[in-house]
């Protein structure tokens, strides 16, 4: 604002000639000069006051004009309400005076710099620009144009800029710039280009103009001009204003010209500038540009963002995203991308191609169930589709490898004519479904599907295996005649192949004959089996078959051959070596080799104190000692059995044996005591009558016959004489029980106990009654009966009742209460099945009560009983892995889970895979967690809960790594395809939380 002040000063000084100094000191001119100095020092209030006072004095006209003008200027500077009015009055009153132009400019500038453009324009209108210097004239013209520009009055602004730009003054560059901008807005291309290019000659606008020109070329669609103009500028390294937007315009221009290499480069340049965001359409085009130049990984970065919505753009993005992932062999992401594209209806061709590609990629990654479903849908939806033939071929391939066997069979059953390839697939898939049913112990459906498989015996090895499993099922069901037929068929087919199932069939056939008491035929099969496996590294069931071969010889009374078989088992360190020692002793006893027999029994008793046959051995040792008339030694053996195995069913017989031994030693008091124990504690045992007679004889020898009467009375009470009717009732109830008519059986057994509360069959009846309630699902009533039996004397049924109590308490979640019963069951197991069931229960109970070391011990023991009961081994492995995790042995737990997943395609394996993937996620290795699910989940598709929860975990992994599109697509797939309501609900809930 200094320029107007100096101008005004010159006006004041030119008013006349100074008088003498003294005169000046007292003249109005001195006051005017003083006031001007006040103004110059920004003492506006003082200047206003003094000039107002001076106007009331007698001064000449020029002095008056100076004072009047400075008064108005001071008022404006002080923002006095009358300031503008004073200035306008001055201008209007002094229209022809040279100072008026400067006054108007001062008024306009005052408002202009305060951005009050409307008032500024009114001030400038009072200026006669012709009276200003060219520089000031150009300046006021520009400012008027700029004021109109800021008020959005482009039409009124343009003429001022046009006048200012031609005056070749410093302000002209600004005028060209704004004139060009207005021309650009008005679509006057040529004028805009001309003006902006001239403006760019100014260093100030050199960096601003390129953005506007680039925008103009882009909006016009003049892509060639845009590229030729902007490319050299951005490549020069010049610091351009809004350079990132110029990159975007170039990217779009190159894309329109299908120059995808340069388009991709410029989209990336825009992104890397980090000064703006692409719109979804621009993101899509950036992805397509990367796709077209085969930079597929980078393409996914863009396309997964533009695929975020279910609109036409989202469909196209998902489709190309699927192809991009396919190129980088990320089949899982490709699958979810194609799936998303196939569910949207905007582009029919993309929808069809996406569905077909979804099926293909699932075949590639081994997800045969999803592939079959998609191919089936494709052929139904597009019966004349361009991919029909390939889809049919792929479908047959998928059916061969699917885990959704029922769906595959249903699909193939629809085909009126089955090609050789389809028939081969049918054989395999029906066989696999039969095995699934067998695994679930659904034997009738299993047989039905195995028979379906045999309709097309294309592959002899599968047909052989089918006959084998039919034999296994019939054996499990007790249908031994049918089992023999199936095993025979497998053996016959096996003669023409090298299938391992030939050997397995020999073993199964041997057992079928053995259990149907055809011991001669059983012997032949077991001998053939053991001869085949004796020298092999993998001996499968060789140890067990050798023992059964010995049993076959024994039952046929071919004792020397039996002895050789059992001795061979001992020499070979057979897994059932304890049984071999026991049976060898029995065989040698039959051969009157009693000392050798006793030697075998001593080895068994001393080396294998936890053997299932320890009770048999102790009793047998006592019996042999009795045969050898070694009564004292026999009594010791019987005593060992009674004291170490008080719950053994052998105890009544051991008491009898000890009584006889003591009688022979003339230890009559001990004899009497043992007989009395039998009658007191085991009144219903089979040898109670023998004990009664022995007691009578021994008491008579001792002259104590009077004591016998009470025992005789008690015996009659426990064994009433109405035997025929009682026996009939008992047999009727038992027959109903074995017919599995449990409801009727409970009534009959209840009536029997009411009629015969002290019957000799009381233990049997209590067990049958309890088990009937158990089979009916009435656990509390069952538990009540089993607890009554628990209070009864030792018997096989009492042991079975204790086993049942442990199992029920375990099932009820009363783990601590179950443990002592399960421990007793383990200690008193009479066979491997009972032992395995009790050990498994004990493992679970210890785990649930957090006795981890004990639980691991039982898991390891269960692993030694491999295959004795269904799925015991995978149960043991899974539990062991959980225990290892609880004990903070995570690497061991992960290794155990991996072994489980690799070996067992069961529900335990499915849970194990989820836990393994979860462990990887918890340790921060998301990639490893995802890979575990991708690589191993296929075989577990039938276990809908665990299969679903794996993919819920996968969606969480995607969210953790920013793959929101993949997470959303995965959850949508779960909602659409899962058969588990709980999993679907969980997926739906997670979907609602994804924006």
C-alpha positions, 0 to 999 in steps of 0.5 A: 500500500506504499505506492498510493501513499507516495502518489498522494504525497506528491499531490499535496506537495505540488499544491503551491510554493512554500512560504518562508520557514516561519510562515510554514511553521504556522501554516495549514501545510505544516499540519497536512504534512504532520498528518501525512507523517502520522498516517505513514506511521500507521497512527490512523486514529491521530491522523483521522482526528487531526485531518477532521479538525483541519477540515474545519479550518480556513485552508485552500482547496488543494489542502482541503482535498488532501485532508479530506482524502487522508481522513477517508483513508484513515477511517478505512484503515480503522474499519470505521463504519463511515470509512467507505462512505467518506472515500466514495464521497471524496471520489464523487465530489472530486471527479476530475481531480487526479487523486480520484483514480488513486482513491478509487484504487485504494478503496478497491484494494482495501476490500480486495485484500480483505476478500470482500470481492463484491465491495472491491468491485464497487471500489474499482468501478470508481477508478478511471483506469485511463488515468493510471500508469500501464502497470497499475491499469493492468493490475486493476483490470486483473483484480476486477477479473479475479474478484469476479472469478472468486464470485464464480462470475466467470463470464464477467471475469473473462473480459478483465483478464483478456484486457490485462493479459495483453498489456504485457505487464508483470500481472499478465502471466496471472491474467493468462492463467485465469483466462485459460482456466475460464476458457477450459471451464467453458469448453473453449479449448483453443483459447484455453490452450493458448492462454495456459501455454503463455501463462506457463512461460512464467516460472510461477505458472510453469509447474501449475499449467501442466495439470490443467492442460492434462486435465483438459486433454483428458476430458476431451478424450484427446489421449494422443495430445495428453500423452505427447504433452504430459509424458515428457514433462513427468519424465523430466523430473520437473516438480509439477503441481498435482503431478500424481493426477497427471500420472492418473490421466496418463494411466487412463489415456494409455489404458484407453489406447490399450497400452497396458505397459505404460498404463500400469506404470502410471497407475502405480506412480499415482498410488506410490505418490500417496496423495490420493485414492483411485476410484473403484473403476480406476482400480479395476482398470489398474488391475486389468492393466497389470493382468494384461502385462502378465504381472499377475501378483500385482493385478491381484492387489488392485482387483481384490479391492475393486471386487469388494461389491456385488455389482457389475464391476465387482463381478468382472473384477472377481473373474479376472482376480480368479484368473490372476490367482490361477496364474500365480498358482494360488488355487484357493484364492482363485476358487473363492474369486471365481465363486464370487463372480459366478453368483452375480447376474450382470454379465451372463458370459462371465457368470458361465465362465466363472462357474466353469473355472471354479469347478476346474480350479477345485479339481486342480486343488483336490477339492473334488466335492466342490468341483462335482457340485459346480460341474453338476450345476454347470451342466444343469444351468448351461445344457448347451454351454460352450464348455459342456463336453469338457465339463462332462469329462471333468465330472467323470474325473472328479467323481473318481476322486470325490469324498462326497460319495453319495452325491457322486453315486446319485449323479452317476445313477442319473446316467442311463448309459455309463461309459467304461470310465463312469463304471470304473468310477462307480465301482470305486465311489460305491466301495468308498461309501461302503467303507464310510458306513463300515467305519461308522458301524452302519453295517447294513448300508455298508453291505448295500454299497459294497454290493453296488460296487460289485455291480461293476467289477472293473478293477479286480483289486477293488473287487477283491478288497470289496469281498474282504470288507464284506467278510469283515462286516459279516464277521462283526455281525456274527454272520460267519457263514456269509463271512466265509463266503466273502473271504473265500471270494476274496481269496479266490480273486487274490490268487490272480493278483498281488493284492495285500488283501489276499493275505488279510482275507486269509486271516479273516477267513481263519477267524471265521472258521475258528469262531464257527468251530471249524478248527481244521479249516481255520488251521489251514488258513492260519498256517497259510497266513503265518507261512506267508508273513513269517519272513516279511518285514511287515508282519501285520497280524502274524503274531495273533495268527500264530497263537490262533494256529496253536489254539487250532492244534490244541482244540483238535488235541494235536498237542505236539503241534500246538506245543511247537506253535506256542514255543515258536511264538515265545522264541519269536518274542510274539506280542502275545507272549504271555498267552503263549506261555500260558497255552504252552503250559496247558498243552504240556500239562495235557502231555503230562509234562507237568514240570515243564508246564510249571516252568512256563507258568512261573515265567508268565507269573514272574515276568508278566504280572499285568498279563490278562492271563495271570489269574488263569496262570495262578489257578492252573499252577495250583491245579498242576501242583494238585495233580503232582500231589504237591499240596502245600505248593498248590495251596500257596498258588491258590492263596496267591490268586485269592490274595492278589486277585480278590475280584477274580471269578476264579476265587471260588474255585481257588478256595475249593482247590485250597480246601482240597489241598489242605484236606489232603494235608489234613489241615481240616480247620483251613479246609472248613474255613475255605468251604465256609467262605465259598458258602458265605460269600459265593452262595450262587457259584457253580461249585457251591454244592461241591463246597457244601458236600466237602464241608459236610465231610470235613466237619464229620471227620472233625466231629463237628457235624452240628455246625453243618445244619445252618449251612445246609439251610442257607444253601437251600435258601439260595438254591430253592428246589423249585428248579424247573419253573424257575429255570423256565422263567430265567431262560425266557427272560434271557432269551428275550434279552438276547433277542434285543427286546429290551423293554420286555426283558426288563419286565421279565427280569424285574418279575424274576427278582421279585419271585426269586430274590436269592436265586443262584442266577442273581448276578446274571439277572442283575447284569442283564437287567441293568444292560437292558435299561442301558440299551434303552437309554435309561441310564439311571435305572441301569446304574441302579442295577449295576450298583446292586451287582457291585455289592454282590460277591465276585463274579464275571458279571460283577466285573462287567457291571463295574465296567458299565458303571465306569462307562456311564459315569464317564458318559455323564461327565462324572470323570472323577467318579468314573476313574476308580471303576475304570481302573478296576476294569483295566485290572480285571479285563478278560480280553483285549477289547475290555482292556482297550475300552477301559484304557480309553475311558481312563485316558479321557477321565484323566484328561478331563480331571487334568491329570495329564501325566496319567492321561498320557500314560493311558494314551500310550497304553491304548496305542499298544492296543491298536485296532482292538476297538474302532478308532481307538488309535486316532482317539489316543493320538488326538488326546495325546496331542491335546495333552502335550499342548496343555503341558506347554509341549507345543512342538511335540503337540504339532508333530503329533497332530500332523502324524494324526492328520496324515494317517487317519482320515477320521473325525479325530483327524478332522479335529486334529487338522483344525487344532493344527491350523489353530496352533500355527495361527496362534504362533503367528504363522498364518501362511502355515495355518492356511497351507495346512487347511488347503493341503489336508482338508479334502479328505475330511469334507464329510465331517461337516462341523470340523470341516466348516470350522477349519474354513471359519478359521481360514476366514479369520486368517484372511482378515488378519492379513488384510484379505477381506475379499477372500474372507468374505468370499469364504464365509459366503461359501460356508453359508451357501454350502455348509450342511451344519446349522451351527457353522452356517450361523457362525459364518453369517455372524462373521459376515455381518462384521465385515464392512 
